[in-house]
Amino acid sequence: MTRARALTAAAVCAAAVLATRLPFLASSLDDIDAVNFALAVGDFDPARHQPHPPGYAVYVLLAKLFAAAAGAEPAASARALAFLSAAAQAALPVPLFLLFRGLGARPRVAAAATALTLLNPVVWINGVRPMSDSVGLLFAVGAQAMLLGAAATGRGLLASSVLCGLAAGVRVQTLALTAPLWAYAMTRPGARRRPAAFAAFVAAGLAWVVPTVIESGGLSAYWQALRGTAADAADVEPLVLTWTLNRGLRVARHVLFRPWGAEWLGIAMAVLGGLGAVAAWRRGASMRLAVLAFGPYLVAHALFQQAHTQRYALPYVPLLALLAVLGMDAMARAAAPRRVDAAFLGLAAAVAAAVGAVALPGLSEYAAVDSPVCAVLRQAGHIAAARPGFVLSGHYMFSRYFAIAPASIPVLRLPPRREMAALQESWLAGEDRPVLFLAEPRRTDLEAVDSPSRVLRGQWAWPSAAAALLSGERPSSVSLVEMYRPSWFAGPGWGLSIEMARPEGAAEPVRTAYLRPSSDTHVMMIAGEPTDPRAAEWEGELTLAGRPLDRRSCGALWLTAYTVPPSDPGGYLPLVFATTRAGAASGVPFALRGLAYGHAGDPLLVRGDGWHYPETTEEGRPFRWASREARSIVNVPAAGAGLVVEGEVPVRYIAAPVSIELESGGVRRAVSASGPFRIELDLPPGPPREVILRSDRDFVPDTVQRNGDRRRLALRIDRFEISAR
């Protein structure tokens, strides 16, 4: 092929790739990292996570160039950064083809593997996102192709060393893709100018490291930011730190199948890849260079990264594509030895159709909507404009987005891992403005606040087809909750949610909740239980505003109602649960499971022993597990009340049918269920009383999943409510 024809072919390929990306470009910032990159376009400062360390200096420089013409507004920055991703993927065909040729693929196989890589659904959607992954892939593939050429011919080692050093300034993870090949090329017998190549590699790295440290405010500030990022990364529990057989199998599934966007497609491509590896081995073709190019990153990805974050698979998608194409080639040769080309084209067309069936719906949904958080911020702006006086706040997950929130809404920032405690401190300090709270649907710490004071205004998430290609992105969903000054809230140590509780060991010796005083008589109910037989060695005392309410051993269940007399309105009254051992204040293995507070005529319910902490489904729907006997206490209004239980028998783990009974005050309702069930119970007027939910079977998750969860679980309860008649 002449030089002119080669350039024409490269231009046509680039135009084709760009044409498949431009219609789907992001219109909003879709990830915390995207917000960091957009902020870095205006002010590069890794110490302030603009962007997060290690800094991505080379990528930010390119982003600044692309964003210069688009303006500094968040939507314009999102478009500019997304176009940079599209342009990077448009430049990929040539280096991808050269990489595959350098790995020993024949021209037809290399061309097909290039096309399949660029059609991969996860690669495709990341070519329209405001993220650094596509630019990192371009630099990594370009460096790998040049290094293979240098290893084969001895020429180009200097230029490829420079590209290796710069690639780490786009995404530092590219070192796992380039450093092994760089070392291989440097040690080849025909390698030229090794000292100069080494110096070029170091100089290229310093070219972005030095400015990054300077812009961060010095080495100390940069190091502190880098340590914080590393600590946050460790919190995601990489496989190497939390190995179990169940987690290992789950990670293997994510690594092998999920890079194709749909598990069924991933399994099919893995089968093709296995055939390709066997065919290459039988032909005597060496996969040594392919293993050297992609193996270190694959291992690091599986052990140290969140394997379910699909964009982290981009660097090794070329390997998966190459193996799949080799498998298609082997099948074509076996099925039609005299018409190999036609058979190969038929298989390639079928694979392309399958890949498109996964990619195109997700891309269309992604382009049609704003990211969940940007959509919520727009809705919050509408609410605040119609009803001024709100303050914007939320879980720490969303704090970066507050920088692009409507300027008309004041922001209350909360510290990580103790958002509810900090919000409660603001109420105690007199803060009475209503809050527009951005909540993570999977978290349950809002249970520590009186439920009538919380109004859910909606939940936003990616549409299903788009979500399938965005696994692991943060945040993928968000709830908007209006919060008003509550009638009660519970502080740390009260186990109303797993985030606020102390699920293991002894809790604090003093645990405090707060009740808002009222001129009417109120009822307060609490539930608690020992979590260790030794709890009987402690005593617990319950006081309200210093007035003793109860005192008893912590070795027994605590499921009790108390009358709260009228008091003068004012600040919150402290409800204190203090524990002592041999007369000295001491933490105790005793869990406070529930708290309710309201008018004497209000329907109230508190879950006690036998109920586990609240959880949520992957879609953010709340539920709780109940054991074989789960106790609660209810306050019934003068006109009576109705109690409704809706749930499901986990037939995957329990032999059905299961006998289920709901009982209170001698009134019983029973059903036999093999799946979803519903029970209603009429509660006559009277004093507070216990309600017991029973079932005749349970299971231990660890015995079936080997996941370390040794709870005894019987029923998954989606709804457990009391309402006045």
NORKA-V954943 format. One record per pair of residues at least 4 apart in sequence whose C-alpha atoms are under 6 Angstrom apart, sorted by the first residue. I is the first residue (numbers start at 1). GAP is how many residues later the second one is. D is the distance in Angstrom with one decimal. If there is no record, write none. Layout:
BEGIN
I & GAP & D
I & GAP & D
END
This chain:
BEGIN
14 & 76 & 4.4
14 & 77 & 5.9
17 & 73 & 5.1
18 & 72 & 5.3
21 & 65 & 5.9
21 & 107 & 5.9
24 & 343 & 4.9
25 & 57 & 5.9
25 & 103 & 4.6
26 & 53 & 6.0
26 & 56 & 6.0
26 & 102 & 5.9
26 & 103 & 5.5
26 & 341 & 5.9
27 & 48 & 5.9
27 & 51 & 6.0
27 & 52 & 5.8
28 & 47 & 5.3
28 & 50 & 5.3
28 & 342 & 5.6
29 & 5 & 5.6
29 & 6 & 6.0
29 & 49 & 5.5
30 & 341 & 5.0
31 & 443 & 5.2
34 & 96 & 5.8
34 & 97 & 5.6
36 & 14 & 4.9
36 & 15 & 4.5
37 & 14 & 5.2
38 & 39 & 5.9
39 & 11 & 5.6
40 & 4 & 4.3
40 & 10 & 4.4
40 & 11 & 5.5
41 & 23 & 5.3
44 & 6 & 5.5
45 & 5 & 5.0
45 & 170 & 5.5
45 & 171 & 5.1
46 & 4 & 4.9
46 & 5 & 5.2
46 & 6 & 5.3
46 & 7 & 5.5
46 & 9 & 5.4
46 & 170 & 5.4
47 & 169 & 4.8
47 & 175 & 5.5
47 & 178 & 5.2
51 & 4 & 5.7
53 & 173 & 5.4
56 & 113 & 5.0
56 & 114 & 4.9
57 & 112 & 5.5
57 & 151 & 5.8
58 & 111 & 4.9
58 & 112 & 5.1
59 & 111 & 4.7
63 & 4 & 5.9
64 & 4 & 5.9
66 & 14 & 5.8
67 & 10 & 6.0
67 & 13 & 5.1
70 & 6 & 5.5
71 & 5 & 6.0
72 & 5 & 6.0
78 & 52 & 5.5
81 & 49 & 4.4
82 & 46 & 5.0
82 & 47 & 4.6
82 & 48 & 4.1
85 & 42 & 4.9
85 & 49 & 5.3
86 & 41 & 4.7
86 & 42 & 5.6
88 & 47 & 5.3
92 & 4 & 5.9
92 & 46 & 5.9
95 & 4 & 6.0
95 & 47 & 5.2
96 & 18 & 5.8
97 & 13 & 5.5
97 & 17 & 5.8
98 & 4 & 6.0
98 & 47 & 5.7
99 & 46 & 4.3
100 & 5 & 5.6
100 & 10 & 5.2
101 & 4 & 4.9
102 & 46 & 5.7
105 & 4 & 5.9
105 & 5 & 5.5
106 & 4 & 6.0
109 & 4 & 6.0
113 & 208 & 5.3
113 & 209 & 5.0
113 & 212 & 5.9
116 & 205 & 5.9
117 & 201 & 5.6
117 & 204 & 5.7
120 & 4 & 5.9
121 & 139 & 6.0
121 & 140 & 5.9
121 & 238 & 4.5
122 & 347 & 5.8
136 & 34 & 5.5
136 & 35 & 5.5
137 & 4 & 5.9
138 & 4 & 5.9
139 & 28 & 5.3
140 & 34 & 5.8
143 & 17 & 5.7
143 & 20 & 5.8
143 & 21 & 5.8
144 & 34 & 6.0
146 & 14 & 5.5
147 & 13 & 5.8
150 & 4 & 4.7
150 & 5 & 4.9
150 & 6 & 5.2
150 & 7 & 5.3
151 & 34 & 4.4
154 & 36 & 5.0
154 & 37 & 4.4
154 & 38 & 5.8
158 & 39 & 4.5
161 & 36 & 5.8
161 & 40 & 4.7
162 & 38 & 5.4
162 & 39 & 5.1
162 & 42 & 5.4
163 & 4 & 5.9
165 & 36 & 5.0
165 & 39 & 4.7
165 & 40 & 4.5
166 & 38 & 5.5
166 & 39 & 6.0
168 & 4 & 4.1
168 & 6 & 5.7
175 & 4 & 5.2
176 & 120 & 5.8
176 & 121 & 5.0
177 & 116 & 5.6
177 & 117 & 5.9
177 & 120 & 6.0
178 & 4 & 6.0
199 & 4 & 6.0
200 & 4 & 6.0
206 & 4 & 5.6
211 & 4 & 6.0
213 & 5 & 5.4
213 & 6 & 5.7
213 & 9 & 5.9
214 & 4 & 5.2
216 & 6 & 5.5
217 & 4 & 5.9
219 & 4 & 5.9
238 & 66 & 5.0
238 & 67 & 5.8
239 & 4 & 5.3
239 & 64 & 5.0
240 & 63 & 5.0
246 & 460 & 5.9
251 & 56 & 5.9
253 & 4 & 5.6
254 & 4 & 4.9
254 & 53 & 5.9
254 & 54 & 5.7
257 & 6 & 5.5
257 & 9 & 4.0
257 & 10 & 5.7
258 & 5 & 5.7
259 & 51 & 5.9
259 & 54 & 5.9
260 & 6 & 5.1
261 & 207 & 6.0
261 & 208 & 5.2
266 & 4 & 6.0
269 & 4 & 6.0
269 & 55 & 5.9
272 & 52 & 4.7
272 & 55 & 4.7
273 & 50 & 4.3
273 & 51 & 4.1
273 & 54 & 5.6
275 & 52 & 4.7
276 & 47 & 5.0
276 & 50 & 4.3
276 & 51 & 3.5
280 & 5 & 5.1
281 & 4 & 5.8
289 & 4 & 6.0
291 & 4 & 4.7
297 & 4 & 5.9
300 & 4 & 5.5
301 & 4 & 5.0
302 & 5 & 5.9
308 & 164 & 5.6
309 & 162 & 5.3
309 & 163 & 3.9
310 & 161 & 5.7
331 & 4 & 5.9
332 & 4 & 5.8
332 & 8 & 5.4
332 & 11 & 5.1
332 & 12 & 5.2
333 & 4 & 4.7
333 & 7 & 5.4
336 & 4 & 5.6
340 & 4 & 5.9
356 & 4 & 5.6
361 & 104 & 5.9
362 & 103 & 4.3
362 & 104 & 3.9
365 & 101 & 5.7
366 & 100 & 5.4
370 & 5 & 5.7
372 & 88 & 5.1
372 & 89 & 5.3
372 & 105 & 5.8
383 & 4 & 6.0
384 & 4 & 4.9
390 & 44 & 5.1
390 & 45 & 5.5
391 & 18 & 6.0
391 & 19 & 5.1
391 & 20 & 5.7
391 & 44 & 4.9
392 & 19 & 4.6
392 & 20 & 6.0
392 & 43 & 5.8
392 & 44 & 4.9
393 & 18 & 5.9
393 & 19 & 5.0
393 & 20 & 6.0
393 & 44 & 4.9
394 & 43 & 4.6
394 & 44 & 4.2
394 & 45 & 5.7
395 & 44 & 5.6
396 & 20 & 5.2
414 & 5 & 5.2
415 & 4 & 5.7
426 & 5 & 5.4
427 & 4 & 4.8
432 & 53 & 5.9
434 & 49 & 5.7
434 & 50 & 4.8
435 & 47 & 5.7
435 & 48 & 5.0
436 & 45 & 5.9
436 & 46 & 4.9
437 & 43 & 5.8
437 & 44 & 5.0
438 & 41 & 5.8
438 & 42 & 5.0
439 & 39 & 5.8
439 & 40 & 5.0
440 & 38 & 5.3
441 & 37 & 6.0
441 & 38 & 6.0
441 & 179 & 4.6
442 & 174 & 5.4
442 & 178 & 5.2
444 & 53 & 5.7
445 & 52 & 5.3
445 & 54 & 5.8
447 & 49 & 5.9
448 & 41 & 5.6
448 & 42 & 5.2
448 & 48 & 5.7
449 & 40 & 4.4
450 & 36 & 5.8
450 & 38 & 5.5
450 & 39 & 5.9
453 & 30 & 5.7
453 & 31 & 5.2
453 & 33 & 5.2
454 & 28 & 5.7
454 & 29 & 4.7
455 & 26 & 5.5
455 & 27 & 5.0
456 & 25 & 4.5
457 & 23 & 5.4
457 & 24 & 5.6
458 & 21 & 5.8
458 & 22 & 5.6
459 & 19 & 5.7
459 & 20 & 4.2
460 & 17 & 5.5
460 & 18 & 5.4
461 & 15 & 5.9
461 & 16 & 4.2
462 & 5 & 5.3
463 & 4 & 5.9
487 & 28 & 5.9
487 & 29 & 5.0
488 & 26 & 5.4
488 & 27 & 4.4
489 & 24 & 5.8
489 & 25 & 5.5
490 & 23 & 4.0
491 & 21 & 5.7
491 & 22 & 5.4
492 & 8 & 5.0
493 & 7 & 6.0
493 & 8 & 4.8
493 & 9 & 5.9
493 & 18 & 5.8
494 & 7 & 5.5
494 & 98 & 5.2
495 & 5 & 6.0
495 & 6 & 4.0
495 & 97 & 5.2
495 & 98 & 4.9
496 & 97 & 5.4
496 & 98 & 5.7
497 & 116 & 5.9
498 & 115 & 5.9
502 & 5 & 5.7
505 & 84 & 5.5
506 & 81 & 5.1
506 & 82 & 4.5
506 & 83 & 4.2
507 & 80 & 5.1
507 & 81 & 5.6
508 & 79 & 4.8
509 & 69 & 5.5
509 & 70 & 5.1
509 & 76 & 6.0
509 & 77 & 4.9
509 & 78 & 4.0
510 & 67 & 5.8
510 & 68 & 4.4
511 & 65 & 5.8
511 & 66 & 5.2
512 & 63 & 5.5
512 & 64 & 4.5
513 & 61 & 5.9
513 & 62 & 5.0
514 & 58 & 5.6
514 & 59 & 5.4
514 & 60 & 4.7
514 & 61 & 5.5
515 & 57 & 5.4
515 & 58 & 5.1
516 & 56 & 4.7
517 & 50 & 5.8
517 & 52 & 5.3
518 & 48 & 5.7
518 & 49 & 5.6
518 & 51 & 5.7
519 & 47 & 4.6
519 & 48 & 5.4
520 & 46 & 4.9
521 & 43 & 5.9
521 & 44 & 4.8
521 & 45 & 5.0
522 & 42 & 5.0
522 & 76 & 5.4
522 & 77 & 4.3
522 & 78 & 4.9
523 & 39 & 5.8
523 & 40 & 4.8
523 & 41 & 5.7
523 & 74 & 5.7
523 & 75 & 5.6
523 & 77 & 5.2
524 & 37 & 5.7
524 & 38 & 5.2
524 & 72 & 5.7
524 & 73 & 4.4
525 & 35 & 5.7
525 & 36 & 4.2
525 & 70 & 5.7
525 & 71 & 5.2
526 & 33 & 5.9
526 & 34 & 5.8
526 & 68 & 5.3
526 & 69 & 4.5
527 & 31 & 5.3
527 & 32 & 4.4
527 & 65 & 5.9
527 & 66 & 5.3
527 & 67 & 4.8
527 & 81 & 4.9
528 & 30 & 4.8
528 & 63 & 5.4
528 & 64 & 4.2
528 & 65 & 5.2
529 & 28 & 4.7
529 & 61 & 5.7
529 & 62 & 5.4
530 & 5 & 5.9
530 & 25 & 5.7
530 & 60 & 4.2
531 & 58 & 5.4
531 & 59 & 5.4
532 & 57 & 5.8
535 & 19 & 5.4
535 & 20 & 4.9
535 & 54 & 5.8
536 & 17 & 5.9
536 & 18 & 5.2
536 & 19 & 3.6
538 & 16 & 5.6
538 & 42 & 5.5
538 & 43 & 4.7
539 & 13 & 5.7
539 & 14 & 4.5
539 & 15 & 5.3
539 & 40 & 5.5
539 & 41 & 5.4
540 & 11 & 5.7
540 & 12 & 5.6
540 & 14 & 5.8
540 & 38 & 5.7
540 & 39 & 4.4
541 & 9 & 5.8
541 & 10 & 4.3
541 & 36 & 5.7
541 & 37 & 5.3
542 & 7 & 5.4
542 & 8 & 5.2
542 & 34 & 5.7
542 & 35 & 4.7
543 & 4 & 5.2
543 & 5 & 4.3
543 & 6 & 5.2
543 & 32 & 5.8
543 & 33 & 5.3
544 & 30 & 5.8
544 & 31 & 4.5
545 & 28 & 5.4
545 & 29 & 5.2
579 & 6 & 6.0
579 & 7 & 5.9
580 & 4 & 5.1
580 & 5 & 4.3
580 & 6 & 5.1
581 & 5 & 5.9
593 & 15 & 5.9
594 & 12 & 5.4
594 & 13 & 5.8
601 & 36 & 4.6
602 & 35 & 5.7
603 & 32 & 5.5
603 & 33 & 5.3
603 & 34 & 5.7
603 & 120 & 5.9
604 & 30 & 5.5
604 & 31 & 4.9
605 & 28 & 5.8
605 & 29 & 4.4
606 & 26 & 5.6
606 & 27 & 5.4
607 & 25 & 4.3
608 & 23 & 5.3
608 & 24 & 5.0
609 & 21 & 6.0
609 & 22 & 5.6
610 & 16 & 5.9
610 & 17 & 5.0
610 & 19 & 5.8
610 & 20 & 3.9
611 & 15 & 4.7
611 & 19 & 5.5
612 & 13 & 5.5
614 & 9 & 6.0
614 & 10 & 4.9
615 & 7 & 5.7
615 & 8 & 5.5
615 & 9 & 5.9
616 & 4 & 5.2
616 & 5 & 5.1
616 & 6 & 4.2
616 & 7 & 5.8
617 & 4 & 5.2
623 & 94 & 5.6
623 & 95 & 4.5
624 & 92 & 5.9
624 & 93 & 5.3
625 & 90 & 5.8
625 & 91 & 4.7
626 & 4 & 5.9
626 & 88 & 5.8
626 & 89 & 5.2
627 & 86 & 4.9
627 & 87 & 4.9
628 & 66 & 5.3
628 & 67 & 4.9
628 & 86 & 5.4
629 & 64 & 5.7
629 & 65 & 4.6
630 & 62 & 5.7
630 & 63 & 5.2
631 & 60 & 5.8
631 & 61 & 4.6
632 & 58 & 5.5
632 & 59 & 5.0
633 & 56 & 5.5
633 & 57 & 4.4
633 & 58 & 5.9
634 & 54 & 5.4
634 & 55 & 5.6
635 & 53 & 4.5
636 & 4 & 5.8
636 & 5 & 5.9
636 & 49 & 5.8
638 & 47 & 5.2
640 & 43 & 5.7
640 & 44 & 4.7
640 & 45 & 4.5
640 & 85 & 5.9
641 & 42 & 5.1
641 & 82 & 5.5
641 & 83 & 4.4
641 & 84 & 4.9
642 & 39 & 5.8
642 & 40 & 4.7
642 & 41 & 5.7
642 & 80 & 5.7
642 & 81 & 5.5
643 & 37 & 5.7
643 & 38 & 5.1
643 & 78 & 5.7
643 & 79 & 4.5
644 & 35 & 5.9
644 & 36 & 4.6
644 & 76 & 5.7
644 & 77 & 5.4
645 & 33 & 5.6
645 & 34 & 5.2
645 & 74 & 5.5
645 & 75 & 4.6
646 & 31 & 5.8
646 & 32 & 4.4
646 & 71 & 6.0
646 & 72 & 5.7
646 & 73 & 4.9
647 & 29 & 5.7
647 & 30 & 5.6
647 & 69 & 5.4
647 & 70 & 4.1
647 & 71 & 5.0
648 & 27 & 5.1
648 & 28 & 4.1
648 & 29 & 5.9
648 & 68 & 5.3
649 & 26 & 4.8
649 & 66 & 5.4
650 & 4 & 6.0
656 & 18 & 5.0
657 & 16 & 5.2
657 & 17 & 4.6
658 & 14 & 5.5
658 & 15 & 5.3
659 & 13 & 4.5
659 & 36 & 5.5
659 & 37 & 5.7
660 & 10 & 5.5
660 & 11 & 5.4
660 & 34 & 5.6
660 & 35 & 4.5
661 & 8 & 5.7
661 & 9 & 4.2
661 & 32 & 5.8
661 & 33 & 5.1
662 & 6 & 5.6
662 & 7 & 5.3
662 & 30 & 5.8
662 & 31 & 4.7
663 & 4 & 5.5
663 & 5 & 4.3
663 & 28 & 5.7
663 & 29 & 5.3
664 & 27 & 4.6
698 & 15 & 5.3
698 & 16 & 4.1
699 & 13 & 5.6
699 & 14 & 5.5
700 & 10 & 5.5
700 & 11 & 5.7
700 & 12 & 4.9
701 & 4 & 5.8
701 & 8 & 5.6
702 & 4 & 4.4
702 & 5 & 5.1
702 & 6 & 5.2
702 & 7 & 5.0
702 & 8 & 5.5
END
